[in-house]
Amino acid sequence: MIRRLRRRMILVVLAGLLLASAGLVAAINWMNWNSLEQQADQVLDMLAENNGQRPMPFDGESQRAPVRPEGTQPPERGLWEQKYIRNRGSKALMNAASMTNFYTAVIDEGGQVLSWYSDRTDLYTDQEIADMALWAVQAGRDRGRNDTRFYCLTEKDGERLLIVVDSRLEIQNAESVLRLTVLVAVIEDALLSAGAVWLIRKMVKPVDEAMEKQKQFVWDASHELKTPLAVISANADVLAAEAGESKPLQYIQSEVRRTDSLIQNLLTLARMEKGTVQAEHAKFDLSRALLEVALPFESAVFEDGKTLDMDIPDGIEYTGDQEMIKQLAVILLSNAQKYSDDGGKIRVSLEAKGEKRILRVHNTGPAIPSEAQQRIFDRFYRVDSSHNREVEGNGLGLSIAQNIVSLHRGKITVHSAENEGTEFTVTL
């Protein structure tokens, strides 16, 4: 139990670290990409307001015109330059002015390029620009992105302009930031996870040691009780033979049998929890094994005035510990017999679903309260809080059943409701 708790704590911490680092990486890179898109939009706005040209920094009194093809006139000072003058030193506008490469194409309605301009004509070809223009027109949007290129379509002085900002360098930088943040997050998670595992183990160690001491005490006490119990049982049998049966002697023998059953169950649980009992996995006929257990119960159930129905198809095989599975079936059937109502019905069924084997044991009778269903597999827990002797048992059977199922990496559940009875379902 402590080991399961420790594993769960470690898994919760690791999951929390993973989610936190993933969220941080996502936030950093989302902000980085959002900033890149905003800068691209600023550059597109700047170019659109400046007739598709990149304005050079100026002092408000004079202007350095960009280099243009021979025979063309420099554009008039546009709105962007006016903004630059009003907001001289603005970091956003200064970044926009020198952000990246671009080109501007004059196109017709069909997307054919009439002419194009760039201050880095060596980076682009006529075919590349023609393909981009056709793609932008067919996309049907005034703004968008095609791979690493942001574009906008605008009208200026009766001409239709396609302005494209080539952000391949900025996107490469963003990808580098992504790789770097992921690497840092992985290293950070590894270091923090190692620290968390060490800390959790150190925190749980005293509890683990206390549980181990408790298991050892149960083991030692059970062994020590076997000898005096055997002596009492032997002397009770001698007295019964010499003096004859009597009520006090019958009570002694009854309590000896009950205590012996309790000790045997305690030893079984102690062996399971100490890990000295391992399930032997071998293929066997599960249907036959369950029938060998259920058939002897039929007569005992009949004597109690109850009925036992069996729905166990032939030929269902399973790989596991045959004796443990038989013990599991005995516990569930015995439990159903004890707690079914007078004249009640008990039903045991087996079903194969792919690789899974599903065993169900159902009995009619009073429902188990919902709060009790949460604790029914705890050691020594019994639904009747007074622990009366009307129903024999020591509250260890279902704990042993749960341990058997755990050794087979299965699952056991209980469902109980008024007018429906109680059903235990084992999935192997």
VMD Tcl script that draws the C-alpha trace (Angstrom):
set ca {
  {0.00 0.00 0.00}
  {2.80 2.41 0.92}
  {4.61 1.58 -2.30}
  {1.44 2.30 -4.30}
  {1.00 5.58 -2.43}
  {4.61 6.52 -3.14}
  {4.22 5.70 -6.83}
  {1.05 7.78 -7.02}
  {2.70 10.75 -5.30}
  {5.66 10.56 -7.67}
  {3.37 10.31 -10.71}
  {1.30 13.29 -9.53}
  {4.41 15.41 -8.98}
  {5.91 14.40 -12.34}
  {2.63 15.14 -14.11}
  {2.45 18.54 -12.41}
  {6.01 19.39 -13.42}
  {5.36 18.26 -16.99}
  {2.18 20.31 -17.28}
  {3.82 23.39 -15.74}
  {6.88 23.23 -17.99}
  {4.76 22.51 -21.07}
  {2.55 25.49 -20.24}
  {5.56 27.73 -19.73}
  {7.18 26.64 -23.00}
  {3.88 27.11 -24.84}
  {3.37 30.58 -23.31}
  {6.91 31.76 -24.15}
  {6.72 30.57 -27.73}
  {3.18 31.82 -28.22}
  {4.26 35.30 -27.08}
  {7.33 35.09 -29.31}
  {5.28 34.07 -32.35}
  {2.60 36.67 -31.56}
  {5.32 39.34 -31.41}
  {6.68 38.14 -34.75}
  {3.24 38.39 -36.36}
  {2.68 41.86 -34.90}
  {6.01 43.05 -36.25}
  {5.19 41.59 -39.66}
  {1.84 43.43 -39.61}
  {3.63 46.67 -38.68}
  {6.03 46.25 -41.59}
  {3.14 45.55 -43.97}
  {1.29 48.65 -42.72}
  {4.46 50.72 -43.07}
  {5.08 49.52 -46.61}
  {1.43 49.95 -47.62}
  {1.42 53.55 -46.35}
  {4.69 54.25 -48.14}
  {3.67 52.95 -51.58}
  {5.41 49.63 -51.05}
  {8.82 51.16 -50.21}
  {10.91 50.89 -47.06}
  {11.38 54.43 -45.66}
  {14.81 55.27 -44.32}
  {15.27 56.96 -40.92}
  {15.29 60.77 -41.17}
  {15.35 63.78 -38.86}
  {12.05 65.36 -39.87}
  {13.66 68.08 -41.97}
  {15.29 65.96 -44.63}
  {14.65 62.55 -46.04}
  {16.96 59.92 -47.44}
  {15.16 58.33 -50.32}
  {15.58 54.60 -50.82}
  {17.41 53.41 -53.92}
  {14.87 52.93 -56.70}
  {15.07 51.60 -60.25}
  {16.19 54.14 -62.81}
  {13.42 56.35 -64.16}
  {11.17 56.18 -61.06}
  {10.37 58.95 -58.58}
  {10.71 58.68 -54.80}
  {7.37 58.50 -53.03}
  {5.92 61.37 -51.10}
  {6.33 61.28 -47.39}
  {3.67 58.87 -46.21}
  {1.75 58.37 -43.01}
  {4.38 56.04 -41.62}
  {7.07 58.76 -41.87}
  {4.68 61.15 -40.16}
  {4.20 58.63 -37.37}
  {7.97 58.19 -37.18}
  {8.46 61.94 -36.77}
  {5.75 62.14 -34.09}
  {7.08 59.03 -32.30}
  {10.82 59.44 -32.89}
  {12.65 56.71 -31.00}
  {9.62 54.40 -30.88}
  {11.10 50.90 -30.54}
  {8.25 49.21 -32.41}
  {8.57 51.50 -35.43}
  {12.35 51.29 -35.45}
  {12.14 47.49 -35.40}
  {9.57 47.59 -38.16}
  {11.80 49.75 -40.30}
  {14.64 47.23 -40.27}
  {12.85 44.00 -39.58}
  {13.22 41.84 -42.66}
  {13.35 41.53 -46.43}
  {10.34 42.32 -48.60}
  {9.15 42.87 -52.15}
  {6.26 44.80 -53.70}
  {4.52 43.76 -56.92}
  {2.02 45.63 -59.08}
  {-0.56 43.06 -60.22}
  {-3.74 42.98 -62.25}
  {-7.10 41.51 -61.22}
  {-6.09 38.02 -62.32}
  {-2.91 38.00 -60.26}
  {-0.48 38.61 -63.15}
  {2.62 40.58 -62.13}
  {3.05 43.82 -64.09}
  {6.18 44.97 -62.24}
  {7.87 44.39 -58.91}
  {10.36 46.10 -56.64}
  {12.64 45.04 -53.76}
  {15.72 46.51 -52.14}
  {17.17 42.98 -52.28}
  {16.47 41.91 -55.84}
  {19.13 39.22 -55.57}
  {16.94 37.20 -53.18}
  {13.91 36.75 -55.45}
  {13.08 35.63 -58.99}
  {10.30 36.63 -61.36}
  {8.80 33.13 -61.17}
  {8.80 33.08 -57.38}
  {7.01 36.42 -57.22}
  {4.53 35.38 -59.95}
  {3.67 32.20 -58.02}
  {3.18 34.16 -54.82}
  {0.95 36.73 -56.51}
  {-1.25 34.03 -58.03}
  {-1.49 32.22 -54.68}
  {-2.44 35.43 -52.82}
  {-5.17 36.34 -55.32}
  {-6.61 32.82 -55.28}
  {-6.58 32.79 -51.46}
  {-9.20 35.55 -51.57}
  {-7.93 37.38 -48.48}
  {-6.42 40.83 -48.16}
  {-3.93 39.58 -45.56}
  {-2.42 36.23 -44.78}
  {0.65 34.04 -44.61}
  {2.16 31.54 -47.00}
  {4.88 29.53 -45.30}
  {7.42 32.16 -44.12}
  {5.89 35.03 -46.12}
  {3.34 37.48 -44.77}
  {1.44 39.46 -47.39}
  {-1.23 42.09 -47.91}
  {-3.15 43.30 -50.97}
  {-3.85 47.02 -51.21}
  {-4.85 49.72 -53.72}
  {-2.54 52.70 -54.19}
  {-2.90 55.44 -56.82}
  {-5.13 53.24 -58.95}
  {-2.68 50.29 -58.82}
  {-3.20 47.01 -57.07}
  {-0.17 46.23 -54.93}
  {0.93 42.92 -53.43}
  {3.29 43.56 -50.54}
  {5.17 40.54 -49.19}
  {7.32 40.46 -46.06}
  {9.79 37.58 -46.08}
  {10.19 36.53 -42.42}
  {12.20 33.35 -42.91}
  {15.04 34.57 -40.68}
  {12.64 35.61 -37.91}
  {10.79 32.28 -38.11}
  {14.08 30.41 -37.97}
  {14.93 32.40 -34.85}
  {11.51 31.54 -33.38}
  {12.12 27.85 -34.09}
  {15.50 28.12 -32.40}
  {13.83 29.67 -29.35}
  {11.31 26.80 -29.36}
  {14.06 24.18 -29.45}
  {16.02 25.96 -26.74}
  {13.04 26.35 -24.40}
  {12.06 22.69 -24.89}
  {15.63 21.60 -24.12}
  {15.77 23.78 -21.01}
  {12.36 22.48 -19.90}
  {13.45 18.86 -20.36}
  {16.65 19.40 -18.34}
  {14.74 21.31 -15.66}
  {12.06 18.60 -15.46}
  {14.70 15.90 -15.16}
  {16.48 17.68 -12.31}
  {13.29 18.62 -10.48}
  {11.86 15.13 -10.96}
  {14.97 13.55 -9.49}
  {14.75 15.90 -6.51}
  {11.03 15.24 -6.07}
  {11.51 11.47 -6.17}
  {14.28 11.68 -3.57}
  {12.20 13.95 -1.32}
  {9.05 11.80 -1.57}
  {11.00 8.65 -0.76}
  {12.57 10.34 2.24}
  {9.16 11.57 3.44}
  {7.47 8.18 3.01}
  {10.36 6.12 4.44}
  {9.27 6.41 8.14}
  {5.72 5.35 7.25}
  {7.07 2.49 5.15}
  {9.27 1.32 8.01}
  {6.31 1.48 10.44}
  {4.19 -0.60 8.07}
  {6.97 -3.14 7.67}
  {7.25 -3.44 11.46}
  {3.49 -3.91 11.69}
  {3.60 -6.68 9.06}
  {6.49 -8.35 10.88}
  {4.57 -8.17 14.17}
  {1.51 -9.80 12.59}
  {3.74 -12.48 11.10}
  {5.56 -13.18 14.39}
  {2.39 -13.06 16.52}
  {0.55 -15.43 14.19}
  {3.39 -17.93 14.33}
  {3.64 -17.67 18.13}
  {-0.11 -18.23 18.53}
  {-0.12 -21.39 16.45}
  {1.63 -23.47 19.14}
  {-0.62 -22.65 22.16}
  {-3.67 -22.91 19.91}
  {-2.61 -26.39 18.81}
  {-2.12 -27.39 22.47}
  {-5.58 -26.08 23.43}
  {-7.16 -27.88 20.49}
  {-5.42 -31.18 21.32}
  {-6.41 -31.02 25.01}
  {-9.99 -30.11 24.11}
  {-10.17 -33.19 21.89}
  {-8.77 -35.35 24.73}
  {-11.32 -33.95 27.19}
  {-14.12 -34.57 24.70}
  {-12.98 -38.18 24.32}
  {-12.67 -38.79 28.08}
  {-15.50 -36.74 29.55}
  {-17.86 -36.64 26.62}
  {-19.29 -33.67 24.74}
  {-20.48 -30.68 26.75}
  {-21.55 -27.14 25.95}
  {-18.45 -25.48 27.47}
  {-16.22 -27.86 25.57}
  {-18.09 -27.20 22.31}
  {-17.61 -23.46 22.83}
  {-13.88 -24.02 23.36}
  {-13.59 -26.12 20.19}
  {-15.65 -23.60 18.20}
  {-13.46 -20.69 19.32}
  {-10.31 -22.71 18.62}
  {-11.48 -23.34 15.04}
  {-12.42 -19.68 14.57}
  {-9.10 -18.47 15.97}
  {-7.19 -20.99 13.88}
  {-8.98 -19.69 10.76}
  {-8.10 -16.12 11.76}
  {-4.42 -17.01 12.24}
  {-4.26 -18.84 8.92}
  {-5.78 -15.81 7.16}
  {-3.39 -13.46 8.95}
  {-0.43 -15.56 7.86}
  {-1.72 -15.62 4.28}
  {-2.08 -11.83 4.24}
  {1.31 -11.35 5.87}
  {2.99 -13.56 3.28}
  {1.27 -11.68 0.44}
  {2.15 -8.25 1.81}
  {5.75 -9.24 2.58}
  {6.09 -10.38 -1.03}
  {7.01 -13.95 -0.09}
  {4.00 -15.23 -2.04}
  {4.29 -14.95 -5.81}
  {1.66 -15.98 -8.31}
  {2.80 -18.84 -10.52}
  {1.70 -17.98 -14.03}
  {0.75 -21.06 -16.03}
  {-2.02 -21.69 -18.51}
  {-4.94 -23.70 -17.10}
  {-8.62 -24.40 -17.74}
  {-10.31 -21.61 -15.78}
  {-13.81 -22.98 -16.45}
  {-12.94 -26.34 -14.97}
  {-11.18 -24.82 -11.95}
  {-14.24 -22.70 -11.09}
  {-16.58 -25.66 -11.48}
  {-14.39 -27.68 -9.10}
  {-14.92 -24.94 -6.52}
  {-18.58 -24.15 -7.20}
  {-20.02 -27.68 -7.32}
  {-19.16 -28.54 -3.67}
  {-20.88 -25.30 -2.62}
  {-24.12 -26.41 -4.27}
  {-25.02 -28.88 -1.53}
  {-24.07 -26.47 1.28}
  {-26.15 -23.72 -0.30}
  {-29.07 -26.13 -0.75}
  {-28.94 -27.07 2.95}
  {-29.28 -23.38 3.81}
  {-32.47 -23.25 1.74}
  {-30.85 -21.20 -1.02}
  {-30.07 -21.85 -4.68}
  {-26.84 -21.62 -6.66}
  {-26.90 -20.92 -10.39}
  {-23.78 -21.35 -12.50}
  {-23.08 -19.81 -15.91}
  {-19.59 -21.06 -16.64}
  {-18.94 -21.83 -20.33}
  {-16.53 -24.65 -21.13}
  {-13.05 -24.18 -22.46}
  {-12.15 -20.71 -21.11}
  {-8.43 -20.72 -20.35}
  {-6.33 -18.32 -18.31}
  {-2.67 -17.87 -17.48}
  {-2.20 -17.43 -13.75}
  {-1.96 -19.23 -10.42}
  {-4.68 -21.88 -10.43}
  {-4.73 -22.46 -6.67}
  {-4.96 -18.74 -5.93}
  {-7.85 -18.33 -8.37}
  {-9.64 -21.24 -6.69}
  {-9.08 -19.59 -3.30}
  {-10.49 -16.35 -4.72}
  {-13.63 -18.15 -5.92}
  {-14.05 -19.88 -2.53}
  {-13.87 -16.52 -0.72}
  {-16.46 -14.88 -2.98}
  {-18.86 -17.84 -2.91}
  {-18.52 -18.21 0.86}
  {-19.18 -14.49 1.27}
  {-22.27 -14.72 -0.97}
  {-23.60 -17.71 0.99}
  {-23.17 -15.94 4.33}
  {-24.81 -12.67 3.38}
  {-27.62 -13.76 1.04}
  {-31.14 -13.61 2.45}
  {-33.23 -16.62 3.48}
  {-34.29 -18.50 0.36}
  {-32.00 -16.27 -1.65}
  {-30.20 -16.91 -4.90}
  {-26.50 -17.00 -5.63}
  {-25.19 -16.78 -9.17}
  {-21.63 -17.29 -10.39}
  {-20.71 -16.51 -13.99}
  {-17.58 -16.43 -16.13}
  {-17.07 -14.48 -19.34}
  {-14.19 -14.09 -21.79}
  {-13.69 -10.71 -23.49}
  {-10.60 -10.84 -25.64}
  {-7.64 -11.28 -23.32}
  {-9.76 -10.45 -20.26}
  {-11.56 -12.94 -18.02}
  {-14.52 -11.61 -16.02}
  {-15.80 -13.50 -12.96}
  {-19.02 -12.33 -11.30}
  {-20.55 -13.59 -8.04}
  {-24.01 -12.21 -7.25}
  {-26.30 -12.81 -4.30}
  {-29.69 -11.49 -3.30}
  {-30.12 -9.93 0.12}
  {-29.70 -6.65 1.98}
  {-27.68 -3.99 0.21}
  {-24.27 -2.94 1.45}
  {-24.35 0.76 2.45}
  {-22.47 2.99 0.04}
  {-20.02 4.17 2.72}
  {-19.27 0.54 3.60}
  {-18.56 -0.32 -0.05}
  {-15.56 2.02 0.08}
  {-14.02 0.02 2.96}
  {-15.22 -3.49 2.34}
  {-11.78 -4.68 1.20}
  {-10.03 -3.32 4.33}
  {-8.62 -5.83 6.79}
  {-10.97 -6.76 9.66}
  {-13.73 -4.53 8.29}
  {-17.22 -5.96 8.48}
  {-20.45 -4.23 7.49}
  {-22.10 -5.15 10.80}
  {-20.37 -2.69 13.10}
  {-21.11 -4.76 16.20}
  {-19.06 -7.67 14.82}
  {-21.71 -10.07 16.06}
  {-21.30 -13.81 15.76}
  {-24.49 -14.46 13.81}
  {-22.41 -14.50 10.62}
  {-19.09 -16.26 10.90}
  {-16.00 -14.48 9.60}
  {-13.13 -12.29 10.61}
  {-13.15 -9.61 7.93}
  {-10.02 -10.87 6.19}
  {-11.47 -12.87 3.28}
  {-12.10 -9.95 0.94}
  {-8.67 -8.46 1.77}
  {-7.09 -11.75 0.72}
  {-9.25 -11.76 -2.42}
  {-8.08 -8.26 -3.31}
  {-4.44 -9.27 -2.83}
  {-4.91 -12.32 -5.08}
  {-6.43 -10.12 -7.78}
  {-3.57 -7.60 -7.42}
  {-0.99 -10.35 -7.82}
  {-2.69 -11.15 -11.15}
  {-2.74 -7.44 -12.11}
  {-6.52 -7.48 -12.17}
  {-9.32 -5.50 -10.60}
  {-12.10 -6.37 -8.15}
  {-15.15 -4.18 -7.59}
  {-18.44 -4.42 -5.70}
  {-21.87 -3.14 -6.63}
  {-24.74 -3.30 -4.16}
  {-28.16 -1.66 -4.17}
  {-31.60 -2.19 -2.67}
  {-33.69 -4.78 -4.52}
  {-30.65 -5.65 -6.65}
  {-28.49 -7.55 -4.19}
  {-24.71 -7.54 -4.17}
  {-22.33 -8.42 -6.98}
  {-18.55 -8.77 -6.90}
  {-16.84 -8.44 -10.29}
  {-13.29 -9.66 -10.85}
  {-11.54 -8.67 -14.07}
  {-8.37 -10.63 -14.77}
}
mol new
graphics top color blue
foreach p $ca { graphics top sphere $p radius 0.5 }
foreach p [lrange $ca 0 end-1] q [lrange $ca 1 end] { graphics top cylinder $p $q radius 0.2 }
display resetview
